[in-house]
Amino acid sequence: MKKNIANWGNYPVVASDDQSFSWKEDLPGLLENRTHIIPRGNGRCYGDASLAQNTITCTKLEKVLSFDTTAGILDCEAGLTLDKILEIIVPKGWFLPVTPGTKFITIGGGVASDVHGKNHHVDGAISRHVVEMDIYTAKLGLVTCSREKYPDLFEATCGGMGLTGVITRVKFKLKKIETSYITQKQVKAKNLTDVLELFDQYAHYTYSVAWIDCLKKGKAFGRSILILGEHTKLDELKDKRKNDPLALPKKKQLTFPFNLPSWVLNTITVKLFNFLYYNKNTKRELNNIVSYEPFFYPLDAILHWNRGYGKKGFIQYQFVLPMERRDGLERILSEISKRGWGSFLAVLKVFGDQDDLISFPTKGYTLALDFPVRKGLFEFLDEMDKIVLECGGRLYLSKDARMKPETLRQGYDRFDEFVGILRQYDPEQKFRSIQSDRLQITTN
Ligand SMILES: Cc1cc2nc3c(=O)[nH]c(=O)nc-3n(C[C@H](O)[C@H](O)[C@H](O)COP(=O)(O)OP(=O)(O)OC[C@H]3O[C@@H](n4cnc5c(N)ncnc54)[C@H](O)[C@@H]3O)c2cc1C
């Protein structure tokens, strides 16, 4: 029976026959005689990437197969979520090599989006740390692939948005930690030039991210807080935390109870939020030690915060521009401030080199912005797309719900190679999503 499902942006909502499975042996039966299928993790992508007429939810496929606590290698089923992985690995002195801003994603969904964290300039995206994985493909059934075995399938799966088939198992390398804490530095930047200079100055930090107040005009245009971090060393812990250095954070979660009416988010409320956030630190620089949870996952503390954008949902617009095109950032931010269409969330990061053929991160600056769905938004974002492309940038498929096919083709220079590999492993285009049809990656 079909039911209405949506991803984190609550746009679009699609009627789907959603099936799930706990044993990989059940998968062939679920795929037989069905077309227009897309694998689905925890629905934490924002748009339509894991939506289709038929979806295969993988969250019950969540067994740990082995954990080498000496070498730091975890072998697990693809539906295991990062929050469960952290509970297993942190007490043993290991951490995720790369984590997005929420821990409520599956590892399979993470590889399919090739997710990045605040350390892309140092550690790359998640797929750089994958040793091997199993994928159920339309043509060959279950295939174990790595950078050596079926390298084309491996590469097209990293960031391939579920279109190569269902990932059932991921074996990946972890990062050694001495404590579960982060030594954090926050630096206030007066404007965009200041924050970009600060990113250069602190490029040696493993983790970096800036929150930007994108409504400010004039001299304070682009004022921000740069947040930097390193895993805390044991000898840096001074208080009672030293007795249990690998302690898991205590669970404290609020739930956003209902969809807010769409008028609640307007220029005045966003300006007020930005004012309070920017002025929460009175000093220019703040140094402290915090648990990994508020550092990596501040938004997870409020479950269902996406309801704050109202019933019509919202779009997260994330793009990357080459390092030398800082002017593109200025142009986009000034268009936003001119319109007064500020976003609560405006997050700036720096990326290192691109790893895989369709992976989003490529060397440069990436900015993510939230906009509630409303009249005129898509036309506005089409204009922003033009600036992104003119500057040699691209958009993130995992956040997308509205880009045009030509925007994708122009942004990703190895697009044709990607499609060639898809056709090789899925000649009849069994795996397809609302997104892949919209973007003409899959065609009739
Ligand atoms: C609050 C928040 C913060 C975020 N921060 C970041 C960030 O910092 N960096 C970043 O990169 N992303 C970020 N994201 C996006 C998120 O990490 C990705 O969208 C991730 O892919 C979601 O995984 P999921 O398990 O929920 O999968 P879904 O959202 O269900 O699916 C995502 C994609 O993966 C495919 N997929 C899922 N499971 C499988 C499988 N088993 N086999 C094959 N394909 C599969 C789907 O077909 C789809 O294309 C954030 C999202 C939220 C909500």
Ligand as a Chemical Component Dictionary entry (heavy atoms), coordinates in Angstrom:
data_LIG
# 
_chem_comp.id                   LIG 
_chem_comp.type                 NON-POLYMER 
_chem_comp.pdbx_formal_charge   0 
_chem_comp.three_letter_code    LIG 
# 
loop_
_chem_comp_atom.comp_id 
_chem_comp_atom.atom_id 
_chem_comp_atom.alt_atom_id 
_chem_comp_atom.type_symbol 
_chem_comp_atom.charge 
_chem_comp_atom.model_Cartn_x 
_chem_comp_atom.model_Cartn_y 
_chem_comp_atom.model_Cartn_z 
_chem_comp_atom.pdbx_ordinal 
LIG C1  C1  C 0 20.548 18.382 10.032 1  
LIG C2  C2  C 0 21.268 17.811 8.851  2  
LIG C3  C3  C 0 22.612 18.114 8.674  3  
LIG C4  C4  C 0 23.306 17.588 7.586  4  
LIG N1  N1  N 0 24.626 17.906 7.441  5  
LIG C5  C5  C 0 25.320 17.423 6.405  6  
LIG C6  C6  C 0 26.705 17.682 6.277  7  
LIG O1  O1  O 0 27.309 18.371 7.105  8  
LIG N2  N2  N 0 27.364 17.099 5.228  9  
LIG C7  C7  C 0 26.739 16.309 4.319  10 
LIG O2  O2  O 0 27.393 15.812 3.400  11 
LIG N3  N3  N 0 25.418 16.043 4.432  12 
LIG C8  C8  C 0 24.708 16.575 5.434  13 
LIG N4  N4  N 0 23.373 16.268 5.567  14 
LIG C9  C9  C 0 22.753 15.397 4.557  15 
LIG C10 C10 C 0 22.811 13.905 4.951  16 
LIG O3  O3  O 0 24.027 13.589 5.576  17 
LIG C11 C11 C 0 22.722 13.050 3.682  18 
LIG O4  O4  O 0 21.597 13.403 2.950  19 
LIG C12 C12 C 0 22.685 11.539 3.944  20 
LIG O5  O5  O 0 22.872 10.888 2.707  21 
LIG C13 C13 C 0 21.360 11.084 4.543  22 
LIG O6  O6  O 0 21.443 9.682  4.784  23 
LIG P1  P1  P 0 20.157 8.785  5.066  24 
LIG O7  O7  O 0 20.637 7.505  5.649  25 
LIG O8  O8  O 0 19.143 9.537  5.818  26 
LIG O9  O9  O 0 19.657 8.463  3.595  27 
LIG P2  P2  P 0 18.436 9.043  2.749  28 
LIG O10 O10 O 0 18.272 10.471 3.015  29 
LIG O11 O11 O 0 17.248 8.176  2.893  30 
LIG O12 O12 O 0 19.028 8.847  1.271  31 
LIG C14 C14 C 0 20.080 9.674  0.796  32 
LIG C15 C15 C 0 20.635 9.069  -0.508 33 
LIG O13 O13 O 0 21.282 7.843  -0.207 34 
LIG C16 C16 C 0 20.710 6.772  -0.958 35 
LIG N5  N5  N 0 20.751 5.596  -0.072 36 
LIG C17 C17 C 0 20.318 5.512  1.206  37 
LIG N6  N6  N 0 20.564 4.278  1.694  38 
LIG C18 C18 C 0 21.161 3.587  0.699  39 
LIG C19 C19 C 0 21.645 2.238  0.552  40 
LIG N7  N7  N 0 21.598 1.367  1.555  41 
LIG N8  N8  N 0 22.154 1.880  -0.632 42 
LIG C20 C20 C 0 22.251 2.743  -1.660 43 
LIG N9  N9  N 0 21.815 4.007  -1.589 44 
LIG C21 C21 C 0 21.282 4.420  -0.433 45 
LIG C22 C22 C 0 19.309 7.226  -1.309 46 
LIG O14 O14 O 0 18.839 6.599  -2.491 47 
LIG C23 C23 C 0 19.530 8.731  -1.515 48 
LIG O15 O15 O 0 20.005 8.976  -2.806 49 
LIG C24 C24 C 0 22.646 16.749 6.646  50 
LIG C25 C25 C 0 21.297 16.441 6.823  51 
LIG C26 C26 C 0 20.612 16.958 7.917  52 
LIG C27 C27 C 0 19.155 16.613 8.085  53 
# 
loop_
_chem_comp_bond.comp_id 
_chem_comp_bond.atom_id_1 
_chem_comp_bond.atom_id_2 
_chem_comp_bond.value_order 
_chem_comp_bond.pdbx_ordinal 
LIG C1  C2  SING 1  
LIG C2  C3  SING 2  
LIG C2  C26 DOUB 3  
LIG C3  C4  DOUB 4  
LIG C4  N1  SING 5  
LIG C4  C24 SING 6  
LIG N1  C5  DOUB 7  
LIG C5  C6  SING 8  
LIG C5  C8  SING 9  
LIG C6  O1  DOUB 10 
LIG C6  N2  SING 11 
LIG N2  C7  SING 12 
LIG C7  O2  DOUB 13 
LIG C7  N3  SING 14 
LIG N3  C8  DOUB 15 
LIG C8  N4  SING 16 
LIG N4  C9  SING 17 
LIG N4  C24 SING 18 
LIG C9  C10 SING 19 
LIG C10 O3  SING 20 
LIG C10 C11 SING 21 
LIG C11 O4  SING 22 
LIG C11 C12 SING 23 
LIG C12 O5  SING 24 
LIG C12 C13 SING 25 
LIG C13 O6  SING 26 
LIG O6  P1  SING 27 
LIG P1  O7  DOUB 28 
LIG P1  O8  SING 29 
LIG P1  O9  SING 30 
LIG O9  P2  SING 31 
LIG P2  O10 DOUB 32 
LIG P2  O11 SING 33 
LIG P2  O12 SING 34 
LIG O12 C14 SING 35 
LIG C14 C15 SING 36 
LIG C15 O13 SING 37 
LIG C15 C23 SING 38 
LIG O13 C16 SING 39 
LIG C16 N5  SING 40 
LIG C16 C22 SING 41 
LIG N5  C17 SING 42 
LIG N5  C21 SING 43 
LIG C17 N6  DOUB 44 
LIG N6  C18 SING 45 
LIG C18 C19 SING 46 
LIG C18 C21 DOUB 47 
LIG C19 N7  SING 48 
LIG C19 N8  DOUB 49 
LIG N8  C20 SING 50 
LIG C20 N9  DOUB 51 
LIG N9  C21 SING 52 
LIG C22 O14 SING 53 
LIG C22 C23 SING 54 
LIG C23 O15 SING 55 
LIG C24 C25 DOUB 56 
LIG C25 C26 SING 57 
LIG C26 C27 SING 58 
# 
